[in-house]
Amino acid sequence: MPHAASKVRVTGPLAAFAEGLRHHLLGQGYTPLSTANVLRLAAHLSRWMNAQRVAAALTPTLAEQFVHHRRRSGYTQFRSTRSLRPILSYLASVGAIAWTPEADRRPAYPVLQRYGEYLTTERGLTAPSVRQYAATAARFLDAHADVGHLPAAAVTDFVLRESRRYGTGTTKHTVSILRSFLRYLHVAGEMEADRTGAVPPVAGWRVVGVPTGATAEDVGQLVRGCNRRTAIGRRDYAVLLLLSRLGLRAIEAATLTLDDLRWAAGEIVIRGKGSESRLPLPHDVGQALVAYVRVRGHAPTRRLFLRTRAPHGGLSVGGIQAIVTQAGRRARVVPIGPRRLRQAAATTMLRKGASLAQIAQVLRHRSVNTTAIYAKVDTARLRPIARPWPVGAP
């Protein structure tokens, strides 16, 4: 019996790409039904392009015009530019259009486009950092779009509002980005006065608080909750072990590739924050990775951990975080996240007698001072050196 996708007829400018799109979607892991739905969307897009006398060279602006037309026409599904990504990415892959996944996420404010170019060319920031800077700047512009005559009090009020929503570390980062953005606005002539002096400092010292790492019991409950009879369970189990045993950051786990597993040497290559490290692969972690790789399946990517839903690309940082969050809910260990598992790895190594220098090497800390934070949680090792409280003291 023919697939439902093969029955969809596409006419207009995209007709020549319909068959290739169908094979591409099926190869990406889309089900025949999902493939048919995407092809129906492509058919509607092609009819609209024909009516508008638009060539195959789609742009983000034209994509937005189409979804606006689709919403006005009463369609209840596939009503955003995000739903067009499978179509646009395929057309880009065959050279029909010039499009990237970021093309439909252009800034809502023109000044953000120029700011992003400045961060890339002048500051040399990476694409993820530029997006983070732009997102913070966009939140500021949402509150104060008219930056030409910006009062100092507006800057201070924005920082205070952000501090109520986020923790100290995030607020510090927000303040740093805000100073950069305000300085750019002034130098670029977008703002009359330099308002960087109106950004208040954020009090907070790294060595004051105690890191809230998950306990060994917490980690045990998390990994035991994975159903290792399924491919998803094996994947999640391997991710949790990497985070809790080797202290990987979420982005380091997300960007692992099959080539980073050096089985013969018993090592794993970790790339992050501009550096590359090789760590010994513990036996239990290695077994978990082998069990997952055997059921991982084939995908058009060398990334180690894959999405379970089409398109079967690599897991994002958000996907890694979701694995930890869901495991925490199953085990009733909340709140939990990749950072707490990283902290758990550090405190476990410390309690087993590892030095701060050794822990810093495993966690890929640039400074031992960062690792020293974890020494405060080892109350068992600190107790013998504590002096008794004097008798009769208040």
C-alpha positions in Angstrom: 0.0 0.0 0.0 1.4 3.4 -0.9 2.4 5.8 1.8 0.0 8.7 2.6 2.8 11.1 1.7 3.0 9.8 -1.8 -0.6 10.8 -2.4 0.0 14.5 -1.7 0.1 16.5 -4.9 2.2 19.7 -5.0 1.8 22.2 -7.8 3.4 25.5 -8.5 7.0 26.6 -7.9 7.8 23.8 -5.3 6.4 21.0 -7.4 9.9 20.0 -8.6 11.1 19.6 -5.1 8.2 17.6 -3.7 9.6 14.1 -4.3 13.0 15.0 -2.9 11.4 16.6 0.1 9.4 13.4 0.7 12.5 11.2 0.7 14.4 13.7 2.8 11.7 13.7 5.5 11.4 9.9 5.6 15.1 9.7 5.9 15.1 12.1 8.8 12.8 9.7 10.8 9.5 11.4 10.0 6.5 8.9 10.0 4.5 8.7 6.7 1.7 10.6 8.4 4.0 13.4 9.5 5.6 13.5 6.1 2.2 13.8 4.5 1.4 16.7 6.8 4.6 18.6 5.9 4.0 18.0 2.2 0.4 19.4 2.5 2.0 22.5 4.1 4.4 22.6 1.2 1.6 22.3 -1.3 -0.3 25.2 0.4 2.9 27.3 0.4 3.5 26.5 -3.3 0.0 27.5 -4.2 0.4 30.8 -2.3 3.7 31.5 -4.0 2.1 30.9 -7.4 -0.8 33.2 -6.6 1.7 35.9 -5.4 4.0 35.3 -8.4 6.8 34.5 -6.0 9.8 32.5 -7.3 11.3 29.6 -5.3 13.7 32.0 -3.6 11.9 32.3 -0.3 13.0 34.8 2.3 12.1 35.1 6.0 9.8 38.0 5.2 7.9 36.0 2.6 7.7 33.1 5.1 6.0 35.4 7.6 3.6 36.7 5.0 2.6 33.1 4.2 1.9 32.0 7.7 0.0 35.3 8.3 -2.1 34.4 5.2 -2.5 30.8 6.5 -3.8 32.1 9.9 -6.3 34.5 8.2 -7.5 31.6 6.0 -8.7 29.7 9.1 -6.1 27.0 9.4 -5.6 25.7 12.9 -2.3 23.9 12.5 1.2 24.8 11.1 0.6 28.5 11.6 4.1 29.7 12.5 7.4 30.1 10.6 8.8 27.3 12.8 6.5 24.8 11.1 8.1 25.7 7.8 11.6 24.8 8.9 11.6 21.2 7.5 10.7 22.6 4.1 13.1 25.6 4.2 16.0 23.5 5.5 15.5 21.0 2.6 15.3 23.7 0.0 18.5 25.3 1.4 20.2 21.9 1.4 19.6 21.5 -2.4 20.6 25.1 -3.1 17.1 26.4 -3.9 17.2 29.1 -1.3 19.7 30.8 1.0 18.3 30.1 4.5 19.7 29.1 7.9 17.8 28.1 11.0 18.6 31.5 12.5 17.1 33.3 9.5 13.6 33.2 10.9 14.8 34.4 14.3 16.0 37.8 13.3 15.8 40.5 15.9 12.5 42.4 16.4 14.5 45.6 16.7 16.8 46.8 13.9 19.4 48.0 16.4 19.8 44.4 17.7 20.9 43.3 14.2 23.7 45.9 14.2 24.6 45.1 17.9 24.9 41.4 17.0 27.2 42.2 14.0 29.3 44.4 16.4 29.6 41.6 18.9 30.7 39.1 16.2 33.1 41.3 14.2 34.5 43.6 16.9 34.3 41.5 20.1 34.7 38.1 18.5 31.9 36.5 20.4 30.5 33.1 19.3 27.0 32.7 17.9 25.5 31.3 21.2 27.0 34.2 23.1 25.7 36.7 20.6 22.2 35.2 20.9 22.4 35.5 24.7 23.5 39.1 24.6 20.8 39.9 22.0 18.1 38.2 24.2 19.0 40.3 27.2 19.1 43.5 25.1 15.7 42.6 23.6 14.2 42.4 27.1 15.6 45.8 27.9 14.2 47.2 24.6 10.8 45.6 25.3 10.6 47.8 28.5 12.3 50.9 27.0 12.1 51.0 23.2 12.9 54.7 23.1 16.6 54.7 24.0 17.3 58.1 22.5 16.3 59.9 25.7 16.7 57.2 28.3 16.5 58.3 31.9 19.1 56.8 34.3 16.2 55.6 36.6 14.9 53.4 33.8 18.2 51.5 33.7 18.2 51.0 37.4 14.6 49.8 37.5 15.3 47.3 34.8 18.1 45.7 36.8 16.0 45.6 39.9 13.2 43.8 38.1 15.6 41.3 36.6 17.1 40.6 40.1 13.7 39.6 41.4 13.3 37.1 38.6 16.8 35.5 38.5 19.5 34.5 40.9 22.7 36.4 41.7 24.8 34.7 39.1 22.3 35.4 36.3 21.7 38.9 37.4 25.5 39.6 37.4 25.6 38.3 33.8 22.6 40.5 32.9 24.4 43.5 34.3 27.5 42.8 32.3 25.5 42.5 29.1 23.5 45.6 29.8 26.6 47.7 30.3 28.0 46.3 27.0 24.7 47.2 25.2 24.4 50.7 26.7 28.0 51.4 25.8 27.3 50.3 22.2 24.2 52.5 22.0 26.1 55.5 23.1 29.2 55.0 20.8 26.9 54.2 17.8 25.0 57.4 18.3 21.7 55.7 19.3 21.8 57.3 22.7 22.6 60.9 23.7 24.1 60.2 27.1 26.3 57.3 28.3 24.0 55.4 30.8 26.4 52.7 31.8 27.0 54.5 35.1 23.3 54.0 35.9 23.7 50.2 36.0 24.0 49.2 39.7 26.5 46.6 40.8 25.3 43.2 42.0 26.6 42.1 45.4 27.5 38.4 45.6 30.6 36.4 46.4 31.4 33.0 45.1 32.8 31.7 48.4 29.9 32.7 50.6 27.2 30.2 49.7 27.4 26.4 49.8 26.8 24.6 46.5 23.7 22.5 46.6 24.8 19.3 44.8 22.7 16.3 44.7 23.5 13.6 47.3 24.7 10.1 46.4 21.2 8.9 47.3 19.6 11.4 44.9 21.8 10.3 42.1 21.1 6.7 42.8 17.3 7.3 42.6 17.7 9.3 39.3 19.6 6.5 37.5 17.5 3.7 38.9 14.4 5.4 37.4 15.6 4.9 33.8 14.0 2.0 32.0 17.1 0.5 30.4 14.9 -1.9 28.4 14.2 0.9 26.0 16.4 3.0 23.8 15.3 6.2 25.5 16.0 4.7 28.9 19.5 3.7 27.9 20.2 7.1 26.5 19.0 8.9 29.6 20.9 6.5 31.8 24.2 7.2 29.9 23.5 11.0 30.1 22.9 10.9 33.8 26.1 8.9 34.5 28.2 11.3 32.4 26.8 14.3 34.3 27.1 12.8 37.8 30.3 10.7 37.4 32.4 12.9 35.2 30.8 16.2 35.9 30.1 17.1 32.3 28.3 20.4 31.6 25.0 20.2 29.7 26.6 21.7 26.6 29.6 19.2 26.8 27.2 16.3 26.9 25.1 17.7 24.1 28.0 18.2 21.7 29.7 14.8 22.3 30.2 12.8 19.1 30.8 9.1 18.3 34.4 10.0 17.5 34.9 11.4 21.0 34.6 7.8 22.4 38.1 6.4 22.3 37.3 2.8 23.2 40.9 1.4 22.6 42.4 4.0 25.0 39.5 3.9 27.5 39.1 7.7 27.2 36.4 10.2 26.3 37.2 13.6 24.7 35.4 16.6 26.2 35.2 19.8 24.3 34.0 23.0 26.0 34.8 26.6 26.7 37.4 26.7 24.0 39.4 23.7 25.3 39.7 20.0 24.8 40.3 17.4 27.5 40.6 13.7 27.7 39.3 11.9 30.7 39.5 8.2 31.6 36.2 6.4 30.9 35.0 4.7 34.1 33.8 1.1 33.5 30.2 1.7 34.4 30.0 4.8 32.2 31.6 2.9 29.4 29.1 0.0 29.7 26.2 2.5 29.7 27.5 4.1 26.5 28.0 0.8 24.8 24.4 -0.2 25.7 23.1 3.0 24.2 25.2 3.0 21.0 23.9 -0.5 20.2 20.3 0.7 20.1 21.1 4.3 18.9 20.2 3.6 15.3 21.3 5.4 12.2 21.1 9.2 11.8 22.6 11.8 9.5 24.8 13.1 12.3 27.9 12.0 14.3 26.4 13.5 17.5 26.3 10.9 20.2 22.9 11.6 21.8 20.0 11.8 19.5 16.4 13.2 19.6 13.7 10.5 19.8 11.4 12.5 17.6 12.0 13.5 14.0 14.2 15.0 12.7 16.6 12.6 14.4 19.4 15.2 15.0 21.6 15.6 18.0 20.1 16.6 21.4 20.3 20.3 22.3 21.4 21.7 25.7 17.7 22.0 26.5 17.3 18.3 25.7 20.0 17.3 28.2 18.4 19.6 30.8 15.0 18.0 30.1 16.4 14.5 30.7 17.7 15.5 34.2 14.4 17.4 35.0 12.2 14.4 34.0 14.4 12.0 35.9 14.1 14.2 39.0 10.3 14.2 38.7 10.2 10.4 38.4 12.4 10.0 41.4 10.8 12.9 43.3 14.2 14.7 43.5 13.4 18.3 42.8 14.6 20.8 42.0 17.4 19.1 40.0 19.5 20.1 37.0 22.8 19.3 35.3 24.7 21.8 37.5 23.6 20.0 40.7 24.9 16.7 39.2 28.2 18.4 38.3 28.4 19.6 41.9 27.6 16.1 43.1 30.5 14.7 41.0 32.9 17.2 42.6 31.8 16.6 46.2 32.0 12.8 45.7 35.6 13.0 44.4 36.5 15.3 47.3 35.1 12.8 49.9 37.0 10.0 48.3 40.2 11.8 49.0 40.9 13.6 45.6 42.8 16.8 45.9 41.4 20.1 44.7 43.9 20.1 41.8 42.7 16.7 40.7 39.1 17.7 40.9 39.8 20.9 39.0 41.4 18.8 36.2 38.4 16.5 35.9 35.9 19.4 36.0 38.0 21.4 33.6 38.1 24.4 35.9 40.6 27.1 34.8 41.2 28.1 38.4 41.5 26.0 41.5 39.7 28.8 43.3 36.6 27.7 41.5 37.0 24.2 42.7 37.7 25.4 46.3 34.0 26.2 46.7 33.2 22.5 46.9 35.6 22.0 49.9 33.0 23.7 52.1 30.4 21.0 51.7 32.6 18.2 53.1 31.5 18.6 56.7 32.6 15.0 57.5 36.3 15.9 56.8 36.0 19.3 58.4 34.6 18.0 61.7 37.8 16.5 63.1 39.6 19.8 62.9 36.8 21.8 64.5 37.7 23.0 68.0 35.2 22.2 70.8 33.0 25.1 72.1 34.4 26.4 75.4 32.4 25.3 78.5 30.4 28.1 79.9 30.7 30.3 76.8 27.6 32.2 75.7 
